[in-house]
Amino acid sequence: MGDGPTEIRGTCEPGFEPVREAFAANFAERGEIGASVAVVADGKPVVNLWAGWADPARTRPWQQDTLTNVWSTTKAVTSLSAHLLMDRGELDPDAPVARYWPEFAQAGKADIPVRSIMSHQSGLTGLAVPASVTDYYDWEKITGLLATQEPLFPPGTASGYQAITFGYLVGEVIRRIAGQTCGQLIATEIAGPLGADFHLGLAEADLGRCADLQGVRPSENEQAQLAQAYANAHPAALAALLNPALTGDEANEPGWRMAEIPAANGHATALSLATILGAVADGSGRVISAATLEKARTGQGRYIDLVLGIPIEFGLGYGLSGADHHYGPNPAAFGHDGFGGSAVGADPEAGVAFAYVMNRMGMNLVDDPRKMAVIGGVYQSLAG
């Protein structure tokens, strides 16, 4: 690998050097293996950088078109596909889920509104029966189980992060309305028209472009902390995080990459993510109207999330920047983080969107230091 600094490739417009510096520091100071970062301002890419290695063994250089499994950062695009249907008047967030998905009405869920599944307040944080990773490849099995399951807490009374189930809940509503899967809708209505290299359900021909992830490697101290946390965890957290438990390495399997898991297996470049949310943040109304965007980023209540264990507020499918500045200093900025460190965010007031994707997975579920460094660089650049 050599002892010199990592070669940063790509483009960075004048004035956005702080983003490049933060990106370089992720390699020099924060143990990065391979990554890409992108910023889109007023609908135009101003940063598109990549560096490092596409595999932990450091045998394949990261390329401009290297795709990465971005885990829950996927939720930002899945949510946008639902907002597209809202924008067209085909999906009402206040309607019961069962209006679109009649089987969902079982086990006392007849009145749960779409708003609750999109803001992580449905009580369906995970499955109540034992599940394996390969079960996630079976759409009918997972949606069938969720349709018959009772909520793990009273819906609408708390926030319980739907780590994986979010994608099946929202995705099945999308499928029932649109007559196509969430991945197909994204390809035809969002990624395709925007020229964004984002995929939910990867084609076999694209497998060779994928970065291999290095899953989380907790230290003994971190393992002890996790054990303590799980010992005191709400059943909703155990269902979300331990059934099955994921390390991140699962995403290297072809079966995972080619399935549709709309909460967790989007494959993307940083530029594709920034392009998609950039088209939402630039005021153009190309994807959704300003009115729908405001509904998407309207807070649904701040809670100490039963799964994440931190105070957080979600809009409809997005995390809000809020007082903790998860996506920069504007409390009205929004986005989504992915397990291990990836993220996408948008600030419509500034007309900017940014994304970071990588293959060395860290322990943070939100606000990975590498992501926060990049966001700091973005706003330093905007401040001039």
Secondary structure, 3 states (H helix, E strand, C coil): CCCCCCCEEEEECCCCHHHHHHHHHHHHCCCCCEEEEEEEECCEEEEEEEEEECCCCCCCECCCCCEEECECCHHHHHHHHHHHHHHCCCCCCCCEHHHHCHHHHCCCCCCCEHHHHHCCCCCCCCCCCCCCHHHHHCHHHHHHHHHHCCCCCCCCCCCCCCCCHHHHHHHHHHHHHHCCCHHHHHHHHHHHHHCCCEEECCCHHHHHHECCCECCCCCHHHHHHHHHHHHCCCHHHHHHHHCCECCCHHHHCHHHHHCCCCCCEEEECHHHHHHHHHHHHCCCCCCCCHHHHHHHCCCCCEEECCCCCCEEEECCCCEECCCCCCCCCCCCCEEEECCCCCEEEEECCCCEEEEEEECECCCCCCCCHHHHHHHHHHHHHHHC
